[in-house]
Amino acid sequence: MATLLVLSTGFLLQAQDTTLPLPPPAPPAPVQLTPILTAQAAEGREYFYKRHEVVPVGASILRLPILMYHYIRTPPSTLTDMLGYRLSVSPQDFQAQMDWLYANHFHPVTFDQVRAYFSGRVPLPSKPVVITFDDGYADLYTTAFPILHAHDFAAVAYIVSGFVDHGRYVTHDQVLQMDRAGIEIASHTVDHADMARASSGMATYQLEQSKHWLEGLLGHPVVDFAYPSGKYNLQTIQLLGQFGYDTAVVEDGTSMHSRADRYTWGRVRVGGGESLHDFIANLGESMPSVILSSLDVRPS
């Protein structure tokens, strides 16, 4: 198989008197399409033309919204549990948000893909977004996961390792199932400790043991972390690097990220009562993308 990649900026392909139109500013196609044109060659070969819309490698700063969810459940009353209300998105609202992302051609990615982008190896798909969930509540698996799976969406789940298999949290079997289905599993400490106030010994325990437990369960490295309640200090950052973590997220709301600040990447909170209009506005402007065309030549 021979493959030719061409940057398609005003680029026409013709076969059997068929002209492929220029891509519109926001093409409705996903990043990797099924063949859009086939031409039978006389020598017994077929030509398959595809288009890929991507964020080209090379940017030192990414404009990438990292969405932060907690519960996906019916929010409690604001009169009795304001904090719980703010941390809860109803299943109906979450469904509407994922439907909107899908219909408007956003592409949820994992931090593994972001790493590959910053290393210059692989571009990101157009309109990238990271969907994250904190704490590992049971509704992550029972409610959020089926909706994500129905849209073929990736996500990142920050799991408090010491809470797994306890009451209202996910089980270890559920964590494994999500991992195998493309949900990136990341660390959120052993017991949701305040990392800004933890002693050196306690911080070491929280970072090392949560990572060790999750890696033992999954059978592969766990290198991403979320500070509980967004709290951290310089000691925490130094220990993250020491124990092999590659990124950590906070709660400051920014969507601009670089490799240099990878231990303090901000997130956009999605909480109870947020309208779909506000959800869309909080995504901000997407990174510029380009159209790549590929030509595959195969024996017929």
N, C-alpha and C positions, 0 to 999 in steps of 0.2 A: 504494500500500500504506500502510495506516495502522497504526502500532504503538503499543501502550499498555503501559507497564511498571508493574507493581504489586508492591510489597513484600508477599510472601505470608506473613503471620504469622497463621494462623487464617483464611485466605481461601478461600472456596468458589466454584468455577465450576460452573454448571449449563448443560447443553445436551442436548436430547432426553432429559430426565429422567435424565441421568447426573450423578452427583456426584463431583467430584475430591477424594479424601481429603487430609487434612492431611499434609504431608511428615514422614517420620520423622526422628529426630535425626541420623541419618547416612544420607541417601538413597543408594541404589545407582546413581543415574543420573549420567552425566558432566555437565560444566558446561552443555553445550548439547545438548538433546535433540532428537530428531525429534518431529514433532507428536504430542502425547499425547491430543488430543481434537479431533474435527472435527464442526462443526455446519453443515448446509446451510441458508442463509438464503433466505427466500421471494423476495427481490429479486435472486437470482442471485449471492450472495457466499458464500464459505466462511470460517469462523473457525478459526484454528489456534492452539491454546494450547500454550505451551512453559514449561518451568521451567529456571532457571539458578541453580546454587548458587555463591555467590561470597563472597570476603572483601571487604566494602564498603570503599570508599576513605575516607580520613580519619585512619587510624592513623599516628602519627609514628614508631612503632617497630614493625617487623615481626618476628614470631617465625617464622623461615623457615630450615629446615635446608638448608645448602649442603653437599652430599656431595662428598667428595674421593676420587677414584680415580686410580691410576696404571696398572699393568698389569692386563689381564684375560687371565690365562694360568694354566696349572698352576703353582702356587707352587714355587720351588726348595726344596731341603732346608734346614732350619734349621741343620744342621751345617756346611754349606758357604757359605751365603749368607743370613744372617739379615736383612740389609737388604732384599734382593730378595724374601724371603718376606713381610716386613711391607708391602711395596709391591704385592703381587700378590693378586688375587682370582681364584679359579678361575672358568672359564666357567659351571660348574654352579651355584656360589654366586651369581654375578652374575645368572644366569637366575632363580634362586629369589627373589632380592631384587626384581628388576623385576616378576616375577609377583605378589609380595606387594603391591607398591605399586599395581599395576593392579587387583588384586582388592579392595583396600581403598580404592579411589577417590582415591588421591593424584594430583596433577596436576603433573608436571614443567614448569617454566617457565624462560625465559631472563632475562637481565638487562635486555633490552629491555622485557619485560613488567613487571619490577620498577620500572624507570624510569617507565613509564607509570602505575604505581600511585602512586608517590610524587609525581608531578606532579598527581595528582587526576583524571586523564583516564579511566582504565580500572580496574575492580576486578580483583583476582586470582581465579583459580578456587579453589574450596575445596581444602583440604589441599595448599597449594603446596609444592614442593620444587625445589631446583636441583641437578642432577646434573652434576658437573664432572670432567674428566680432565686430568691434567697431563702435559706433555712431548711428547705426540703419538707414542706408540709405535705400531708397525705393528698391534698387536692392537686398538687403538682402532677402526680401520677394519674389520679382518677378523673380529673377534669381538664387540666391544661394539656397534658401529654396527648390525649386523643385528638384534641383540636389541632395541635401542632402537627401531629402525624397525618391528619386528613389534608393539610395544606402542603405536606412534604417540607416542613420548616425545621431547620436546625435551631438549637437553643443551648444555653449554658445554665446548669443547675448547680448552685453553690450549696453544698451539703454540710450540715453540722454533724460530724461523724458520730458523736456520742448520743445523738437523738435518734439515729436510725433504729428501726424496730420498736420504737417507743410510742404508744398511744396515737397521737394525731400526726405522726410523721411517716415518711415513706419507709418501706422495708428494704432490706438488703437485696432481695430478689427484684423488687421494683427498680432499684438503682441500677442493677445489672441489665434489666430489660431496656431501660432508657438509654444506657450507655451503648448497648448493641444496636439500638435503633437510630443512633446518630446524635443523641443529646450529650453534649460535653459535660462531664462531671468534674466539678472543681471544689476546692476546700473553703470552708467557712468556720474553721476552728473545731475544737473538740466539743465545747459546750457554750458557744456564743459569748466568749469572754471579751471584756473591754480591753483591746490591745493597746490603747493609749495609757492605761493605768497598770498594765501587767508588769511584774518584775521580769528580769532577764530569764530566770528559770522558768517562770510560768509562760512567758511568750514562746520560749523554745519548745516547751511541752505542747502548746496549742498548735504551733505550726508544724512541728515534726511529727507528732502523733496522728493528727488528722490526715496529713499527707500519707503517712505510712499505712494507716488503716484503709484508706480509699484505694491506694495502689495495690494493696494485698487483695482487696475484693475484686478489683477490675482487671488486674494483671497487666497494667500499663501505666506509664507516668501520669501524675496529676501535677500540673505546673501553674495553675491559675488560682487566684485567691480573692475573696471579698472580705474587707474589714467589717466585722459586726457593727452595725449602726454607723459605719463610715469612720470609725475612730482608729487612729494610729499615731505613731510617733517615729522619729528617726531610727530608734532601736528596732522597731518592727520592720522597717524597710531593709535595714541591714541584714536582719535574720532571714527575710524572704529570699534574698540573693544567696545567702549561705546555705539554705536548705533546698535550693534548686527551683524555686518558684520563678516564673517568667513575667507574670503580670499580677496586678492587684487593682481593685476598683474601689472608688469612694462614692460619695453621694452629692457631689457639688453641681451636677447638672450640665457640665460642659460636654460638647460633642467633638472637640478638637483633641486629637491624640497623636503622640509621636513615640518612637522607641525610647527616647530619653526620659519621658515621664511615665513609663509603662507601669510603675508601682503606684501611680495616683491617677489612673484613668477615671474620669467622671462618668456618671450615669444620669439618665433622665428618668425620674420617678413616675410610675404610672400607679395611681391610687384610686380609692373609692370616690365615686361621684364625678369623675372626669368625663367630660363630654367627648364625643368622637371628634368634634371640631378642635378641641384643645389637644387631644391626642395627636391629630395630624399636624397642628401648628408646632407642637413640641419636637417633632421630628426634624424640623429645620430643612435647609436646602441640601440636596444630595450632591455628592461629588460628581464632577464632569465625567462622562463616559465616552467611549469610542466604539465604533462598530468594526469588528474583525470578521472577515470572510474566510472560509476555508474551503479548499477543493480537495476531495478525496477521490482518487482514481483506483477502481477495483476491477478485477476480472468479472465479467458478466456471467 
